[in-house]
Amino acid sequence: MNNRLKVLRAERNWSQQDLAERLEVSRQSVNAIETGKYDPSLPLAFRIADVFGLSIEDIFQRD
Amino acid sequence: MTRNWSPAARRYTLRLAVLMTAYVALLVFANLMFKQGYAKGALAYGLALLPALPIIGVFWAVMRLLIEEKDEFLRMLLVRQCLVATGFCLTVMTVWEWLQNFELVQPGNGGFGAAFFWFAGLGVGALYNRVTMGTAGGCQ
C-alpha cells in the first residue's frame, strides 16, 4: 500500500514527532507507515485521515 | 532515551527492575538456606522454587506489556520479538536435547534453562526487528 503521509506532513511543515503527537503514537510508528514498512489498522488510518482533514483514500492508495 | 518510552514500556521497565531485584534476593536466600541445612522435606521444594517465581513474573511482565502497549506498531514489534524468542528457545532446547539423547554432550543444563534462552531470544528478536523494520521498538 502506498501513502502520501510524507508529502502531506511536509505541506504542513510538521516533523514526524509533531504528527506522532497529534496521532498519539510513537515517532517510530509514523516513520514505519511513511516508509511503507507498516500498514496501519483501520482505526489508525481513520485517525490519520482526521488529522489531515482528508478521507482515507486521499492518503492511502493500492500498490 | 527513556523520555521516548511509552507509559506501558516505562511500567514494564519498573516491573523488570523489581522482579530482577527479587530474583537476586531470593536466589541468595535459597542458596543460604540450602547451605545452612535448613532445606528439608517440603520446605526444600518451596525454597528451590523461590528463585523461579520472579522469572515467571518476567514472563507475566512481558505479556502485560503486550496488553498495555497502546501503540499498535510497537505492539506488533513486540509480538514479532516474542515469536522470534520462542522459536530461538525451542530450537536451542531441541538441538541440545537431541545431543544429550545421543550422549554427545553432558546431561543437565549447567544452569542455562529455557528461560535463559527465551530472554536471549528476545535480544535476537530485537535485532531482527532492527534489521527488517528499522527499529527494535519502544523498549529494548
N, CA and C atoms of all chains as a GROMACS GRO file, in nm:
protein
  609
    1MET      N    1   0.085  -0.120   0.000
    1MET     CA    2   0.000   0.000   0.000
    1MET      C    3   0.088   0.125   0.000
    2ASN      N    4   0.055   0.221  -0.089
    2ASN     CA    5   0.130   0.347  -0.092
    2ASN      C    6   0.057   0.451  -0.008
    3ASN      N    7   0.132   0.552   0.036
    3ASN     CA    8   0.065   0.661   0.109
    3ASN      C    9   0.134   0.794   0.084
    4ARG      N   10   0.061   0.902   0.110
    4ARG     CA   11   0.111   1.038   0.085
    4ARG      C   12   0.145   1.108   0.216
    5LEU      N   13   0.172   1.028   0.318
    5LEU     CA   14   0.192   1.084   0.452
    5LEU      C   15   0.306   1.186   0.455
    6LYS      N   16   0.418   1.149   0.392
    6LYS     CA   17   0.536   1.235   0.398
    6LYS      C   18   0.509   1.371   0.330
    7VAL      N   19   0.441   1.364   0.215
    7VAL     CA   20   0.408   1.487   0.140
    7VAL      C   21   0.312   1.574   0.221
    8LEU      N   22   0.208   1.510   0.272
    8LEU     CA   23   0.107   1.585   0.350
    8LEU      C   24   0.169   1.648   0.474
    9ARG      N   25   0.259   1.574   0.534
    9ARG     CA   26   0.327   1.625   0.655
    9ARG      C   27   0.416   1.745   0.619
   10ALA      N   28   0.488   1.729   0.507
   10ALA     CA   29   0.578   1.836   0.463
   10ALA      C   30   0.499   1.963   0.429
   11GLU      N   31   0.382   1.947   0.367
   11GLU     CA   32   0.297   2.062   0.332
   11GLU      C   33   0.258   2.143   0.455
   12ARG      N   34   0.245   2.073   0.565
   12ARG     CA   35   0.206   2.139   0.691
   12ARG      C   36   0.326   2.174   0.778
   13ASN      N   37   0.444   2.142   0.725
   13ASN     CA   38   0.568   2.171   0.798
   13ASN      C   39   0.573   2.102   0.934
   14TRP      N   40   0.522   1.980   0.937
   14TRP     CA   41   0.523   1.901   1.060
   14TRP      C   42   0.639   1.803   1.056
   15SER      N   43   0.703   1.786   1.168
   15SER     CA   44   0.804   1.679   1.179
   15SER      C   45   0.731   1.547   1.206
   16GLN      N   46   0.805   1.438   1.197
   16GLN     CA   47   0.744   1.308   1.230
   16GLN      C   48   0.696   1.308   1.374
   17GLN      N   49   0.773   1.374   1.461
   17GLN     CA   50   0.736   1.381   1.603
   17GLN      C   51   0.606   1.459   1.620
   18ASP      N   52   0.593   1.572   1.544
   18ASP     CA   53   0.470   1.652   1.551
   18ASP      C   54   0.348   1.566   1.516
   19LEU      N   55   0.360   1.493   1.405
   19LEU     CA   56   0.249   1.408   1.360
   19LEU      C   57   0.222   1.297   1.461
   20ALA      N   58   0.330   1.240   1.513
   20ALA     CA   59   0.315   1.132   1.613
   20ALA      C   60   0.237   1.181   1.734
   21GLU      N   61   0.268   1.303   1.778
   21GLU     CA   62   0.197   1.358   1.895
   21GLU      C   63   0.050   1.382   1.864
   22ARG      N   64   0.023   1.429   1.742
   22ARG     CA   65  -0.118   1.451   1.704
   22ARG      C   66  -0.195   1.318   1.697
   23LEU      N   67  -0.126   1.213   1.656
   23LEU     CA   68  -0.191   1.082   1.642
   23LEU      C   69  -0.185   1.001   1.771
   24GLU      N   70  -0.107   1.051   1.866
   24GLU     CA   71  -0.084   0.978   1.993
   24GLU      C   72  -0.023   0.840   1.969
   25VAL      N   73   0.076   0.839   1.880
   25VAL     CA   74   0.154   0.716   1.856
   25VAL      C   75   0.302   0.754   1.866
   26SER      N   76   0.389   0.654   1.854
   26SER     CA   77   0.533   0.680   1.861
   26SER      C   78   0.584   0.736   1.728
   27ARG      N   79   0.698   0.804   1.734
   27ARG     CA   80   0.761   0.853   1.611
   27ARG      C   81   0.799   0.737   1.520
   28GLN      N   82   0.838   0.624   1.582
   28GLN     CA   83   0.872   0.504   1.503
   28GLN      C   84   0.754   0.458   1.419
   29SER      N   85   0.634   0.472   1.475
   29SER     CA   86   0.513   0.430   1.402
   29SER      C   87   0.495   0.516   1.277
   30VAL      N   88   0.508   0.648   1.294
   30VAL     CA   89   0.492   0.739   1.180
   30VAL      C   90   0.597   0.707   1.074
   31ASN      N   91   0.720   0.686   1.118
   31ASN     CA   92   0.828   0.655   1.023
   31ASN      C   93   0.800   0.524   0.949
   32ALA      N   94   0.753   0.422   1.023
   32ALA     CA   95   0.727   0.291   0.961
   32ALA      C   96   0.613   0.300   0.860
   33ILE      N   97   0.511   0.381   0.891
   33ILE     CA   98   0.399   0.397   0.798
   33ILE      C   99   0.445   0.475   0.674
   34GLU      N  100   0.517   0.583   0.698
   34GLU     CA  101   0.566   0.666   0.586
   34GLU      C  102   0.652   0.587   0.488
   35THR      N  103   0.738   0.503   0.542
   35THR     CA  104   0.831   0.428   0.458
   35THR      C  105   0.771   0.298   0.403
   36GLY      N  106   0.642   0.275   0.435
   36GLY     CA  107   0.573   0.158   0.380
   36GLY      C  108   0.609   0.028   0.448
   37LYS      N  109   0.678   0.037   0.562
   37LYS     CA  110   0.714  -0.087   0.632
   37LYS      C  111   0.599  -0.141   0.714
   38TYR      N  112   0.503  -0.054   0.743
   38TYR     CA  113   0.389  -0.095   0.825
   38TYR      C  114   0.262  -0.030   0.773
   39ASP      N  115   0.160  -0.113   0.753
   39ASP     CA  116   0.028  -0.061   0.714
   39ASP      C  117  -0.057  -0.046   0.839
   40PRO      N  118  -0.109   0.074   0.863
   40PRO     CA  119  -0.185   0.096   0.988
   40PRO      C  120  -0.318   0.021   0.988
   41SER      N  121  -0.369  -0.001   1.108
   41SER     CA  122  -0.504  -0.060   1.120
   41SER      C  123  -0.606   0.041   1.069
   42LEU      N  124  -0.728  -0.005   1.049
   42LEU     CA  125  -0.833   0.086   1.001
   42LEU      C  126  -0.859   0.200   1.101
   43PRO      N  127  -0.869   0.170   1.233
   43PRO     CA  128  -0.890   0.282   1.328
   43PRO      C  129  -0.778   0.386   1.320
   44LEU      N  130  -0.653   0.342   1.308
   44LEU     CA  131  -0.542   0.439   1.299
   44LEU      C  132  -0.546   0.513   1.165
   45ALA      N  133  -0.583   0.444   1.060
   45ALA     CA  134  -0.596   0.510   0.929
   45ALA      C  135  -0.702   0.620   0.935
   46PHE      N  136  -0.811   0.595   1.006
   46PHE     CA  137  -0.916   0.697   1.024
   46PHE      C  138  -0.862   0.815   1.105
   47ARG      N  139  -0.782   0.786   1.208
   47ARG     CA  140  -0.723   0.894   1.288
   47ARG      C  141  -0.630   0.980   1.203
   48ILE      N  142  -0.551   0.913   1.118
   48ILE     CA  143  -0.460   0.986   1.029
   48ILE      C  144  -0.541   1.075   0.935
   49ALA      N  145  -0.647   1.017   0.880
   49ALA     CA  146  -0.733   1.094   0.787
   49ALA      C  147  -0.793   1.215   0.859
   50ASP      N  148  -0.837   1.195   0.983
   50ASP     CA  149  -0.897   1.305   1.060
   50ASP      C  150  -0.794   1.416   1.087
   51VAL      N  151  -0.671   1.377   1.120
   51VAL     CA  152  -0.566   1.477   1.150
   51VAL      C  153  -0.540   1.565   1.028
   52PHE      N  154  -0.541   1.504   0.909
   52PHE     CA  155  -0.515   1.580   0.787
   52PHE      C  156  -0.644   1.639   0.726
   53GLY      N  157  -0.758   1.604   0.781
   53GLY     CA  158  -0.884   1.655   0.728
   53GLY      C  159  -0.915   1.601   0.590
   54LEU      N  160  -0.873   1.478   0.563
   54LEU     CA  161  -0.894   1.416   0.432
   54LEU      C  162  -0.961   1.280   0.451
   55SER      N  163  -0.998   1.218   0.340
   55SER     CA  164  -1.050   1.081   0.350
   55SER      C  165  -0.932   0.984   0.343
   56ILE      N  166  -0.957   0.862   0.390
   56ILE     CA  167  -0.851   0.759   0.388
   56ILE      C  168  -0.798   0.740   0.244
   57GLU      N  169  -0.890   0.740   0.147
   57GLU     CA  170  -0.849   0.717   0.006
   57GLU      C  171  -0.760   0.827  -0.046
   58ASP      N  172  -0.771   0.947   0.013
   58ASP     CA  173  -0.682   1.057  -0.030
   58ASP      C  174  -0.540   1.039   0.022
   59ILE      N  175  -0.524   0.955   0.119
   59ILE     CA  176  -0.392   0.937   0.182
   59ILE      C  177  -0.329   0.803   0.143
   60PHE      N  178  -0.411   0.700   0.144
   60PHE     CA  179  -0.360   0.565   0.115
   60PHE      C  180  -0.414   0.516  -0.019
   61GLN      N  181  -0.323   0.461  -0.100
   61GLN     CA  182  -0.363   0.403  -0.227
   61GLN      C  183  -0.308   0.260  -0.241
   62ARG      N  184  -0.378   0.182  -0.326
   62ARG     CA  185  -0.329   0.047  -0.353
   62ARG      C  186  -0.195   0.054  -0.426
   63ASP      N  187  -0.116  -0.055  -0.416
   63ASP     CA  188   0.012  -0.062  -0.489
   63ASP      C  189  -0.014  -0.055  -0.639
   64MET      N  190   1.674   0.893   2.651
   64MET     CA  191   1.609   0.785   2.580
   64MET      C  192   1.477   0.746   2.647
   65THR      N  193   1.475   0.743   2.781
   65THR     CA  194   1.354   0.700   2.850
   65THR      C  195   1.236   0.792   2.822
   66ARG      N  196   1.263   0.919   2.784
   66ARG     CA  197   1.152   1.012   2.761
   66ARG      C  198   1.071   0.969   2.638
   67ASN      N  199   1.132   0.888   2.550
   67ASN     CA  200   1.062   0.840   2.433
   67ASN      C  201   0.985   0.711   2.457
   68TRP      N  202   1.001   0.654   2.576
   68TRP     CA  203   0.931   0.530   2.605
   68TRP      C  204   0.783   0.558   2.627
   69SER      N  205   0.702   0.462   2.586
   69SER     CA  206   0.558   0.473   2.612
   69SER      C  207   0.534   0.446   2.761
   70PRO      N  208   0.418   0.490   2.814
   70PRO     CA  209   0.388   0.460   2.956
   70PRO      C  210   0.394   0.311   2.986
   71ALA      N  211   0.346   0.228   2.891
   71ALA     CA  212   0.349   0.082   2.911
   71ALA      C  213   0.493   0.032   2.921
   72ALA      N  214   0.581   0.086   2.837
   72ALA     CA  215   0.722   0.044   2.840
   72ALA      C  216   0.790   0.087   2.969
   73ARG      N  217   0.750   0.204   3.020
   73ARG     CA  218   0.806   0.251   3.148
   73ARG      C  219   0.761   0.160   3.263
   74ARG      N  220   0.632   0.121   3.259
   74ARG     CA  221   0.581   0.030   3.362
   74ARG      C  222   0.654  -0.104   3.355
   75TYR      N  223   0.677  -0.151   3.233
   75TYR     CA  224   0.747  -0.278   3.212
   75TYR      C  225   0.888  -0.271   3.271
   76THR      N  226   0.956  -0.162   3.246
   76THR     CA  227   1.093  -0.146   3.296
   76THR      C  228   1.096  -0.146   3.448
   77LEU      N  229   0.998  -0.078   3.508
   77LEU     CA  230   0.989  -0.075   3.655
   77LEU      C  231   0.962  -0.216   3.710
   78ARG      N  232   0.867  -0.285   3.647
   78ARG     CA  233   0.835  -0.422   3.690
   78ARG      C  234   0.958  -0.512   3.677
   79LEU      N  235   1.030  -0.495   3.566
   79LEU     CA  236   1.150  -0.576   3.542
   79LEU      C  237   1.255  -0.551   3.651
   80ALA      N  238   1.273  -0.425   3.687
   80ALA     CA  239   1.372  -0.391   3.791
   80ALA      C  240   1.334  -0.454   3.925
   81VAL      N  241   1.205  -0.446   3.958
   81VAL     CA  242   1.157  -0.505   4.085
   81VAL      C  243   1.176  -0.657   4.083
   82LEU      N  244   1.138  -0.719   3.972
   82LEU     CA  245   1.146  -0.866   3.962
   82LEU      C  246   1.291  -0.914   3.964
   83MET      N  247   1.381  -0.841   3.898
   83MET     CA  248   1.522  -0.882   3.895
   83MET      C  249   1.586  -0.865   4.034
   84THR      N  250   1.545  -0.761   4.104
   84THR     CA  251   1.593  -0.741   4.242
   84THR      C  252   1.545  -0.856   4.330
   85ALA      N  253   1.416  -0.891   4.314
   85ALA     CA  254   1.359  -1.003   4.391
   85ALA      C  255   1.430  -1.133   4.356
   86TYR      N  256   1.464  -1.150   4.228
   86TYR     CA  257   1.533  -1.272   4.184
   86TYR      C  258   1.666  -1.288   4.256
   87VAL      N  259   1.745  -1.182   4.257
   87VAL     CA  260   1.877  -1.187   4.322
   87VAL      C  261   1.860  -1.216   4.471
   88ALA      N  262   1.767  -1.146   4.536
   88ALA     CA  263   1.745  -1.164   4.680
   88ALA      C  264   1.700  -1.306   4.712
   89LEU      N  265   1.605  -1.360   4.634
   89LEU     CA  266   1.552  -1.495   4.660
   89LEU      C  267   1.656  -1.603   4.629
   90LEU      N  268   1.738  -1.577   4.526
   90LEU     CA  269   1.843  -1.674   4.491
   90LEU      C  270   1.946  -1.683   4.604
   91VAL      N  271   1.986  -1.568   4.654
   91VAL     CA  272   2.083  -1.564   4.765
   91VAL      C  273   2.023  -1.633   4.888
   92PHE      N  274   1.895  -1.600   4.917
   92PHE     CA  275   1.827  -1.657   5.033
   92PHE      C  276   1.815  -1.809   5.022
   93ALA      N  277   1.773  -1.858   4.906
   93ALA     CA  278   1.755  -2.002   4.886
   93ALA      C  279   1.889  -2.075   4.899
   94ASN      N  280   1.992  -2.018   4.838
   94ASN     CA  281   2.127  -2.078   4.846
   94ASN      C  282   2.173  -2.087   4.991
   95LEU      N  283   2.149  -1.979   5.062
   95LEU     CA  284   2.191  -1.972   5.204
   95LEU      C  285   2.118  -2.079   5.286
   96MET      N  286   1.989  -2.092   5.262
   96MET     CA  287   1.909  -2.190   5.337
   96MET      C  288   1.956  -2.333   5.308
   97PHE      N  289   1.989  -2.359   5.182
   97PHE     CA  290   2.037  -2.494   5.147
   97PHE      C  291   2.174  -2.520   5.211
   98LYS      N  292   2.261  -2.418   5.205
   98LYS     CA  293   2.397  -2.435   5.260
   98LYS      C  294   2.394  -2.451   5.412
   99GLN      N  295   2.298  -2.384   5.476
   99GLN     CA  296   2.288  -2.392   5.622
   99GLN      C  297   2.216  -2.520   5.667
  100GLY      N  298   2.163  -2.596   5.570
  100GLY     CA  299   2.097  -2.722   5.602
  100GLY      C  300   1.954  -2.709   5.649
  101TYR      N  301   1.892  -2.593   5.624
  101TYR     CA  302   1.752  -2.575   5.664
  101TYR      C  303   1.654  -2.635   5.563
  102ALA      N  304   1.702  -2.659   5.443
  102ALA     CA  305   1.612  -2.706   5.338
  102ALA      C  306   1.593  -2.856   5.347
  103LYS      N  307   1.480  -2.894   5.401
  103LYS     CA  308   1.449  -3.037   5.416
  103LYS      C  309   1.301  -3.059   5.386
  104GLY      N  310   1.272  -3.176   5.328
  104GLY     CA  311   1.132  -3.213   5.301
  104GLY      C  312   1.063  -3.115   5.208
  105ALA      N  313   0.939  -3.082   5.244
  105ALA     CA  314   0.857  -2.994   5.159
  105ALA      C  315   0.917  -2.854   5.150
  106LEU      N  316   0.982  -2.812   5.259
  106LEU     CA  317   1.044  -2.679   5.259
  106LEU      C  318   1.150  -2.667   5.150
  107ALA      N  319   1.222  -2.776   5.126
  107ALA     CA  320   1.326  -2.775   5.023
  107ALA      C  321   1.267  -2.745   4.885
  108TYR      N  322   1.149  -2.805   4.859
  108TYR     CA  323   1.084  -2.780   4.729
  108TYR      C  324   1.044  -2.633   4.717
  109GLY      N  325   0.988  -2.581   4.826
  109GLY     CA  326   0.948  -2.440   4.827
  109GLY      C  327   1.066  -2.347   4.806
  110LEU      N  328   1.175  -2.376   4.877
  110LEU     CA  329   1.295  -2.292   4.866
  110LEU      C  330   1.356  -2.301   4.726
  111ALA      N  331   1.356  -2.422   4.670
  111ALA     CA  332   1.415  -2.441   4.536
  111ALA      C  333   1.336  -2.365   4.430
  112LEU      N  334   1.204  -2.352   4.455
  112LEU     CA  335   1.120  -2.285   4.355
  112LEU      C  336   1.116  -2.132   4.373
  113LEU      N  337   1.162  -2.085   4.488
  113LEU     CA  338   1.156  -1.939   4.514
  113LEU      C  339   1.218  -1.855   4.403
  114PRO      N  340   1.343  -1.885   4.358
  114PRO     CA  341   1.402  -1.801   4.253
  114PRO      C  342   1.328  -1.810   4.119
  115ALA      N  343   1.249  -1.917   4.102
  115ALA     CA  344   1.175  -1.932   3.976
  115ALA      C  345   1.060  -1.832   3.968
  116LEU      N  346   1.008  -1.793   4.084
  116LEU     CA  347   0.888  -1.706   4.085
  116LEU      C  348   0.911  -1.572   4.014
  117PRO      N  349   1.022  -1.499   4.044
  117PRO     CA  350   1.042  -1.373   3.971
  117PRO      C  351   1.066  -1.393   3.821
  118ILE      N  352   1.123  -1.508   3.784
  118ILE     CA  353   1.143  -1.535   3.641
  118ILE      C  354   1.007  -1.553   3.573
  119ILE      N  355   0.918  -1.626   3.640
  119ILE     CA  356   0.781  -1.641   3.588
  119ILE      C  357   0.715  -1.502   3.584
  120GLY      N  358   0.750  -1.419   3.683
  120GLY     CA  359   0.699  -1.282   3.687
  120GLY      C  360   0.743  -1.200   3.565
  121VAL      N  361   0.863  -1.228   3.516
  121VAL     CA  362   0.910  -1.156   3.396
  121VAL      C  363   0.826  -1.195   3.274
  122PHE      N  364   0.791  -1.325   3.266
  122PHE     CA  365   0.702  -1.367   3.155
  122PHE      C  366   0.571  -1.289   3.164
  123TRP      N  367   0.519  -1.278   3.288
  123TRP     CA  368   0.394  -1.202   3.309
  123TRP      C  369   0.413  -1.055   3.266
  124ALA      N  370   0.529  -0.996   3.304
  124ALA     CA  371   0.554  -0.855   3.271
  124ALA      C  372   0.558  -0.834   3.119
  125VAL      N  373   0.620  -0.928   3.048
  125VAL     CA  374   0.627  -0.916   2.902
  125VAL      C  375   0.486  -0.924   2.842
  126MET      N  376   0.406  -1.017   2.894
  126MET     CA  377   0.269  -1.031   2.842
  126MET      C  378   0.183  -0.909   2.877
  127ARG      N  379   0.206  -0.851   2.998
  127ARG     CA  380   0.134  -0.729   3.034
  127ARG      C  381   0.170  -0.615   2.939
  128LEU      N  382   0.300  -0.608   2.904
  128LEU     CA  383   0.344  -0.505   2.810
  128LEU      C  384   0.270  -0.521   2.677
  129LEU      N  385   0.254  -0.646   2.638
  129LEU     CA  386   0.184  -0.675   2.513
  129LEU      C  387   0.038  -0.627   2.519
  130ILE      N  388  -0.022  -0.640   2.636
  130ILE     CA  389  -0.162  -0.599   2.654
  130ILE      C  390  -0.173  -0.447   2.670
  131GLU      N  391  -0.079  -0.388   2.747
  131GLU     CA  392  -0.093  -0.248   2.785
  131GLU      C  393  -0.039  -0.150   2.680
  132GLU      N  394   0.048  -0.197   2.590
  132GLU     CA  395   0.104  -0.106   2.490
  132GLU      C  396  -0.006  -0.059   2.394
  133LYS      N  397  -0.029   0.071   2.392
  133LYS     CA  398  -0.138   0.126   2.310
  133LYS      C  399  -0.096   0.147   2.166
  134ASP      N  400   0.034   0.162   2.143
  134ASP     CA  401   0.085   0.189   2.009
  134ASP      C  402   0.087   0.058   1.930
  135GLU      N  403   0.002   0.051   1.826
  135GLU     CA  404  -0.013  -0.077   1.755
  135GLU      C  405   0.114  -0.122   1.684
  136PHE      N  406   0.194  -0.028   1.636
  136PHE     CA  407   0.319  -0.066   1.568
  136PHE      C  408   0.420  -0.123   1.668
  137LEU      N  409   0.433  -0.058   1.783
  137LEU     CA  410   0.524  -0.110   1.887
  137LEU      C  411   0.476  -0.246   1.938
  138ARG      N  412   0.343  -0.260   1.945
  138ARG     CA  413   0.287  -0.388   1.988
  138ARG      C  414   0.321  -0.499   1.888
  139MET      N  415   0.312  -0.464   1.760
  139MET     CA  416   0.346  -0.563   1.656
  139MET      C  417   0.493  -0.602   1.665
  140LEU      N  418   0.580  -0.503   1.690
  140LEU     CA  419   0.723  -0.533   1.705
  140LEU      C  420   0.746  -0.629   1.821
  141LEU      N  421   0.673  -0.606   1.931
  141LEU     CA  422   0.690  -0.692   2.048
  141LEU      C  423   0.641  -0.834   2.020
  142VAL      N  424   0.530  -0.845   1.947
  142VAL     CA  425   0.479  -0.978   1.910
  142VAL      C  426   0.584  -1.051   1.826
  143ARG      N  427   0.642  -0.980   1.728
  143ARG     CA  428   0.747  -1.042   1.645
  143ARG      C  429   0.865  -1.084   1.731
  144GLN      N  430   0.902  -0.996   1.824
  144GLN     CA  431   1.016  -1.023   1.913
  144GLN      C  432   0.990  -1.150   1.995
  145CYS      N  433   0.869  -1.162   2.049
  145CYS     CA  434   0.833  -1.280   2.130
  145CYS      C  435   0.830  -1.406   2.045
  146LEU      N  436   0.782  -1.395   1.922
  146LEU     CA  437   0.779  -1.512   1.834
  146LEU      C  438   0.920  -1.558   1.800
  147VAL      N  439   1.008  -1.464   1.772
  147VAL     CA  440   1.148  -1.499   1.744
  147VAL      C  441   1.210  -1.564   1.868
  148ALA      N  442   1.183  -1.505   1.985
  148ALA     CA  443   1.238  -1.558   2.110
  148ALA      C  444   1.190  -1.701   2.134
  149THR      N  445   1.061  -1.725   2.110
  149THR     CA  446   1.006  -1.859   2.130
  149THR      C  447   1.069  -1.959   2.032
  150GLY      N  448   1.079  -1.920   1.907
  150GLY     CA  449   1.142  -2.007   1.807
  150GLY      C  450   1.288  -2.034   1.839
  151PHE      N  451   1.359  -1.930   1.882
  151PHE     CA  452   1.501  -1.944   1.917
  151PHE      C  453   1.516  -2.040   2.034
  152CYS      N  454   1.436  -2.020   2.137
  152CYS     CA  455   1.443  -2.103   2.258
  152CYS      C  456   1.411  -2.248   2.226
  153LEU      N  457   1.302  -2.272   2.153
  153LEU     CA  458   1.263  -2.409   2.120
  153LEU      C  459   1.370  -2.477   2.035
  154THR      N  460   1.430  -2.401   1.943
  154THR     CA  461   1.534  -2.458   1.857
  154THR      C  462   1.656  -2.500   1.938
  155VAL      N  463   1.703  -2.408   2.024
  155VAL     CA  464   1.822  -2.437   2.105
  155VAL      C  465   1.795  -2.556   2.197
  156MET      N  466   1.679  -2.556   2.264
  156MET     CA  467   1.648  -2.664   2.358
  156MET      C  468   1.632  -2.798   2.286
  157THR      N  469   1.572  -2.797   2.167
  157THR     CA  470   1.555  -2.922   2.091
  157THR      C  471   1.690  -2.978   2.046
  158VAL      N  472   1.776  -2.889   1.993
  158VAL     CA  473   1.909  -2.932   1.949
  158VAL      C  474   1.987  -2.990   2.068
  159TRP      N  475   1.980  -2.919   2.178
  159TRP     CA  476   2.053  -2.960   2.300
  159TRP      C  477   2.002  -3.096   2.348
  160GLU      N  478   1.868  -3.109   2.348
  160GLU     CA  479   1.806  -3.234   2.394
  160GLU      C  480   1.854  -3.353   2.311
  161TRP      N  481   1.859  -3.335   2.179
  161TRP     CA  482   1.899  -3.447   2.094
  161TRP      C  483   2.048  -3.477   2.103
  162LEU      N  484   2.127  -3.376   2.128
  162LEU     CA  485   2.270  -3.401   2.151
  162LEU      C  486   2.287  -3.481   2.280
  163GLN      N  487   2.201  -3.451   2.378
  163GLN     CA  488   2.205  -3.526   2.504
  163GLN      C  489   2.153  -3.669   2.484
  164ASN      N  490   2.049  -3.683   2.404
  164ASN     CA  491   1.991  -3.816   2.379
  164ASN      C  492   2.096  -3.913   2.324
  165PHE      N  493   2.186  -3.862   2.241
  165PHE     CA  494   2.290  -3.948   2.183
  165PHE      C  495   2.423  -3.933   2.257
  166GLU      N  496   2.414  -3.873   2.376
  166GLU     CA  497   2.528  -3.862   2.469
  166GLU      C  498   2.650  -3.793   2.406
  167LEU      N  499   2.621  -3.692   2.324
  167LEU     CA  500   2.730  -3.614   2.264
  167LEU      C  501   2.765  -3.494   2.351
  168VAL      N  502   2.673  -3.456   2.439
  168VAL     CA  503   2.701  -3.350   2.537
  168VAL      C  504   2.659  -3.402   2.675
  169GLN      N  505   2.711  -3.338   2.778
  169GLN     CA  506   2.682  -3.379   2.916
  169GLN      C  507   2.534  -3.360   2.947
  170PRO      N  508   2.475  -3.450   3.026
  170PRO     CA  509   2.337  -3.426   3.070
  170PRO      C  510   2.328  -3.304   3.162
  171GLY      N  511   2.208  -3.251   3.176
  171GLY     CA  512   2.190  -3.131   3.258
  171GLY      C  513   2.205  -3.006   3.173
  172ASN      N  514   2.170  -2.892   3.233
  172ASN     CA  515   2.177  -2.768   3.153
  172ASN      C  516   2.277  -2.666   3.208
  173GLY      N  517   2.348  -2.704   3.312
  173GLY     CA  518   2.451  -2.613   3.365
  173GLY      C  519   2.395  -2.479   3.411
  174GLY      N  520   2.269  -2.476   3.446
  174GLY     CA  521   2.207  -2.351   3.492
  174GLY      C  522   2.146  -2.268   3.380
  175PHE      N  523   2.162  -2.313   3.254
  175PHE     CA  524   2.105  -2.239   3.141
  175PHE      C  525   1.977  -2.310   3.095
  176GLY      N  526   1.865  -2.266   3.148
  176GLY     CA  527   1.738  -2.330   3.117
  176GLY      C  528   1.665  -2.260   3.004
  177ALA      N  529   1.540  -2.301   2.985
  177ALA     CA  530   1.459  -2.245   2.875
  177ALA      C  531   1.442  -2.095   2.889
  178ALA      N  532   1.424  -2.047   3.014
  178ALA     CA  533   1.402  -1.903   3.035
  178ALA      C  534   1.523  -1.823   2.984
  179PHE      N  535   1.643  -1.872   3.014
  179PHE     CA  536   1.764  -1.802   2.970
  179PHE      C  537   1.765  -1.786   2.818
  180PHE      N  538   1.731  -1.896   2.748
  180PHE     CA  539   1.736  -1.889   2.601
  180PHE      C  540   1.619  -1.808   2.544
  181TRP      N  541   1.507  -1.805   2.616
  181TRP     CA  542   1.395  -1.722   2.569
  181TRP      C  543   1.432  -1.573   2.582
  182PHE      N  544   1.495  -1.538   2.696
  182PHE     CA  545   1.537  -1.399   2.714
  182PHE      C  546   1.645  -1.361   2.612
  183ALA      N  547   1.737  -1.456   2.587
  183ALA     CA  548   1.838  -1.432   2.483
  183ALA      C  549   1.768  -1.415   2.348
  184GLY      N  550   1.663  -1.494   2.328
  184GLY     CA  551   1.585  -1.486   2.203
  184GLY      C  552   1.516  -1.351   2.187
  185LEU      N  553   1.479  -1.288   2.298
  185LEU     CA  554   1.422  -1.153   2.290
  185LEU      C  555   1.523  -1.056   2.230
  186GLY      N  556   1.649  -1.077   2.267
  186GLY     CA  557   1.757  -0.995   2.210
  186GLY      C  558   1.771  -1.020   2.061
  187VAL      N  559   1.762  -1.147   2.022
  187VAL     CA  560   1.769  -1.182   1.879
  187VAL      C  561   1.649  -1.121   1.806
  188GLY      N  562   1.534  -1.126   1.870
  188GLY     CA  563   1.412  -1.069   1.812
  188GLY      C  564   1.422  -0.918   1.793
  189ALA      N  565   1.483  -0.851   1.891
  189ALA     CA  566   1.503  -0.706   1.880
  189ALA      C  567   1.595  -0.674   1.763
  190LEU      N  568   1.698  -0.756   1.748
  190LEU     CA  569   1.792  -0.738   1.635
  190LEU      C  570   1.721  -0.762   1.502
  191TYR      N  571   1.637  -0.865   1.499
  191TYR     CA  572   1.559  -0.897   1.378
  191TYR      C  573   1.469  -0.779   1.341
  192ASN      N  574   1.402  -0.721   1.442
  192ASN     CA  575   1.317  -0.603   1.416
  192ASN      C  576   1.400  -0.486   1.365
  193ARG      N  577   1.516  -0.468   1.425
  193ARG     CA  578   1.603  -0.357   1.388
  193ARG      C  579   1.645  -0.368   1.241
  194VAL      N  580   1.679  -0.490   1.201
  194VAL     CA  581   1.727  -0.512   1.064
  194VAL      C  582   1.612  -0.503   0.963
  195THR      N  583   1.497  -0.562   0.996
  195THR     CA  584   1.388  -0.570   0.898
  195THR      C  585   1.292  -0.452   0.903
  196MET      N  586   1.276  -0.389   1.022
  196MET     CA  587   1.179  -0.281   1.035
  196MET      C  588   1.244  -0.145   1.064
  197GLY      N  589   1.374  -0.146   1.083
  197GLY     CA  590   1.443  -0.019   1.106
  197GLY      C  591   1.442   0.027   1.250
  198THR      N  592   1.370  -0.043   1.336
  198THR     CA  593   1.368  -0.009   1.478
  198THR      C  594   1.343  -0.135   1.560
  199ALA      N  595   1.403  -0.139   1.677
  199ALA     CA  596   1.384  -0.255   1.764
  199ALA      C  597   1.258  -0.240   1.849
  200GLY      N  598   1.197  -0.122   1.847
  200GLY     CA  599   1.076  -0.100   1.924
  200GLY      C  600   1.094   0.005   2.031
  201GLY      N  601   0.994   0.013   2.119
  201GLY     CA  602   0.995   0.119   2.219
  201GLY      C  603   1.066   0.083   2.347
  202CYS      N  604   1.102  -0.045   2.361
  202CYS     CA  605   1.161  -0.089   2.487
  202CYS      C  606   1.254  -0.206   2.458
  203GLN      N  607   1.383  -0.179   2.451
  203GLN     CA  608   1.477  -0.287   2.418
  203GLN      C  609   1.554  -0.329   2.540
   0.00000   0.00000   0.00000
